[in-house]
Amino acid sequence: MERSLMEQAGITDEQIRNAIDQGAITKQYFAQPQHVVSSLNRLRSTEIASYLQYKQHGYMAVSLLSPGLKAEFEAHAEQELAHADRLATRIQQLGGVPIFDLQELAGKAAAIGIHPEQGTTLSEMVIENLLLERRQVEAYTALIRELGEKDLITRELLLGILAETEAHASELADFLKRTSDKR
């Protein structure tokens, strides 16, 4: 009787079951997958709250007063949603489930200090967005430092999102500096 290639390679049924059960998680993954999934779901919640805030600000920004700002809000909204999608993909890769319950999403975002706001002026909206981005920068930075070398893929993903989030904060701060110089 001919042995299978798996048997010839010394791969057991138990090793195969473990590989199926654990997916991408190997003995070289030093983080706690459930903790990372929970942290990623919390960050994902902030991205969804940010998306909603930017969309609302985009709707409320009068394009004649600041056409570039309306477009900026809309572009940032799309980037926030893309961040949420990237985080959801990583959550799934780690064996977790991205949360979709609206109350849970709002609660997790609020735990980090993210509450969608609606200023009455364009300047207030920009300030709200700047403060939101800064809270996200802090949350991403904290998780990146916590992960260190324990989860290289998640760390790399978070670094990419952090860079984009810092760019948003910088753009918003620059806008506020320019408008305060005109006064």
C-alpha positions as CSV (number, residue, x, y, z in Angstrom):
1,M,0.0,0.0,0.0
2,E,1.3,3.4,-0.9
3,R,1.7,6.1,1.8
4,S,0.4,9.6,1.2
5,L,2.8,12.5,0.8
6,M,1.7,13.8,4.2
7,E,2.6,10.5,5.9
8,Q,5.9,10.4,4.0
9,A,6.7,13.8,5.3
10,G,5.9,12.8,8.9
11,I,2.8,15.1,9.2
12,T,0.3,13.7,11.6
13,D,-3.5,14.0,11.6
14,E,-3.2,16.1,14.8
15,Q,-0.8,18.5,13.1
16,I,-3.2,18.9,10.3
17,R,-6.2,19.5,12.7
18,N,-4.1,22.1,14.6
19,A,-3.2,23.9,11.4
20,I,-6.8,24.0,10.3
21,D,-8.0,25.2,13.8
22,Q,-5.2,27.8,14.3
23,G,-4.9,29.2,10.7
24,A,-2.2,31.8,10.7
25,I,-1.5,31.5,14.4
26,T,1.7,29.5,14.8
27,K,4.1,28.9,17.8
28,Q,6.0,32.0,16.7
29,Y,2.9,34.2,17.3
30,F,3.6,35.6,20.8
31,A,0.6,37.8,21.3
32,Q,-2.8,36.6,22.8
33,P,-5.1,36.4,19.7
34,Q,-8.2,37.1,21.7
35,H,-6.7,40.2,23.3
36,V,-5.5,41.5,19.9
37,V,-8.9,40.8,18.4
38,S,-10.6,42.7,21.2
39,S,-8.2,45.7,20.8
40,L,-8.6,45.7,17.0
41,N,-12.4,45.7,17.4
42,R,-12.1,48.7,19.7
43,L,-10.0,50.5,17.2
44,R,-12.3,49.5,14.4
45,S,-15.2,51.0,16.4
46,T,-13.3,54.3,16.5
47,E,-12.8,54.2,12.7
48,I,-16.5,53.7,12.1
49,A,-17.4,56.5,14.5
50,S,-14.9,58.7,12.7
51,Y,-16.4,57.7,9.4
52,L,-19.8,58.8,10.6
53,Q,-18.5,62.1,11.9
54,Y,-16.6,63.0,8.7
55,K,-19.7,62.0,6.6
56,Q,-21.9,64.3,8.7
57,H,-19.4,67.1,8.5
58,G,-19.2,66.6,4.7
59,Y,-22.9,66.9,4.4
60,M,-23.0,70.0,6.6
61,A,-20.0,71.8,5.0
62,V,-21.3,74.4,2.6
63,S,-19.2,74.0,-0.5
64,L,-19.3,77.7,-1.5
65,L,-17.7,78.7,1.8
66,S,-15.0,76.0,1.7
67,P,-15.1,73.7,-1.3
68,G,-11.8,72.1,-0.4
69,L,-12.9,71.4,3.2
70,K,-16.0,69.6,2.1
71,A,-14.0,67.4,-0.3
72,E,-11.4,66.8,2.5
73,F,-14.1,65.7,4.9
74,E,-15.4,63.3,2.3
75,A,-12.0,61.9,1.5
76,H,-11.2,61.4,5.2
77,A,-14.5,59.6,5.7
78,E,-13.6,57.1,2.9
79,Q,-10.1,56.6,4.5
80,E,-11.7,55.9,7.9
81,L,-14.0,53.3,6.4
82,A,-11.0,51.7,4.6
83,H,-9.2,51.6,8.0
84,A,-12.2,49.8,9.5
85,D,-12.2,47.3,6.7
86,R,-8.5,46.6,7.0
87,L,-8.9,46.0,10.7
88,A,-11.9,43.7,10.1
89,T,-9.8,41.6,7.7
90,R,-7.1,41.2,10.3
91,I,-9.6,40.4,13.0
92,Q,-10.9,37.6,10.8
93,Q,-7.4,36.3,10.1
94,L,-6.8,36.0,13.8
95,G,-9.9,33.9,14.2
96,G,-12.1,36.7,15.5
97,V,-15.3,38.3,14.4
98,P,-15.5,42.0,13.6
99,I,-18.3,43.5,15.7
100,F,-21.3,45.0,13.8
101,D,-23.7,45.7,16.7
102,L,-24.2,49.4,16.7
103,Q,-24.5,49.8,20.5
104,E,-21.3,47.7,21.0
105,L,-19.5,49.8,18.3
106,A,-20.6,53.0,20.0
107,G,-19.6,51.7,23.4
108,K,-16.1,50.6,22.3
109,A,-15.5,53.9,20.6
110,A,-16.7,55.8,23.6
111,A,-14.3,53.9,25.8
112,I,-11.4,55.5,23.9
113,G,-13.1,58.9,24.0
114,I,-14.5,58.9,20.5
115,H,-18.0,60.3,20.3
116,P,-19.2,61.6,16.9
117,E,-19.7,65.4,17.3
118,Q,-21.5,68.0,15.2
119,G,-20.1,71.5,15.4
120,T,-22.1,74.4,14.1
121,T,-19.3,76.1,12.2
122,L,-16.7,74.7,9.8
123,S,-13.9,75.7,12.3
124,E,-15.7,73.7,15.0
125,M,-16.0,70.7,12.7
126,V,-12.3,70.8,11.9
127,I,-11.4,71.1,15.6
128,E,-13.7,68.1,16.4
129,N,-12.0,66.1,13.7
130,L,-8.6,67.1,14.8
131,L,-9.3,66.0,18.4
132,L,-10.8,62.8,17.2
133,E,-7.7,62.0,15.0
134,R,-5.4,62.8,18.0
135,R,-7.3,60.3,20.2
136,Q,-6.9,57.7,17.5
137,V,-3.2,58.4,17.2
138,E,-2.8,57.8,20.9
139,A,-4.8,54.6,20.8
140,Y,-2.9,53.2,17.8
141,T,0.4,54.2,19.3
142,A,-0.4,52.5,22.6
143,L,-1.4,49.2,20.9
144,I,1.6,49.3,18.6
145,R,3.9,49.6,21.6
146,E,2.1,46.9,23.5
147,L,2.4,44.5,20.6
148,G,6.1,45.2,20.0
149,E,7.4,42.1,18.2
150,K,4.7,39.8,19.4
151,D,2.5,40.2,16.3
152,L,4.4,41.6,13.3
153,I,1.6,41.7,10.8
154,T,-0.9,43.5,13.1
155,R,1.9,45.9,14.1
156,E,2.7,46.6,10.4
157,L,-1.0,47.2,9.7
158,L,-1.4,49.5,12.6
159,L,1.7,51.5,11.7
160,G,0.2,52.1,8.2
161,I,-3.1,53.3,9.6
162,L,-1.2,55.4,12.2
163,A,0.7,57.2,9.5
164,E,-2.5,58.0,7.6
165,T,-4.2,59.1,10.9
166,E,-1.2,61.4,11.8
167,A,-1.4,62.9,8.2
168,H,-5.1,63.7,8.8
169,A,-4.3,65.4,12.1
170,S,-1.6,67.4,10.5
171,E,-3.8,68.5,7.6
172,L,-6.6,69.6,10.0
173,A,-4.1,71.5,12.3
174,D,-2.6,73.2,9.2
175,F,-6.1,74.3,8.1
176,L,-6.8,75.8,11.6
177,K,-3.4,77.5,11.6
178,R,-4.1,79.1,8.2
179,T,-7.6,80.3,9.2
180,S,-6.4,81.7,12.5
181,D,-3.6,83.6,10.6
182,K,-6.3,85.3,8.4
183,R,-8.1,86.8,11.5
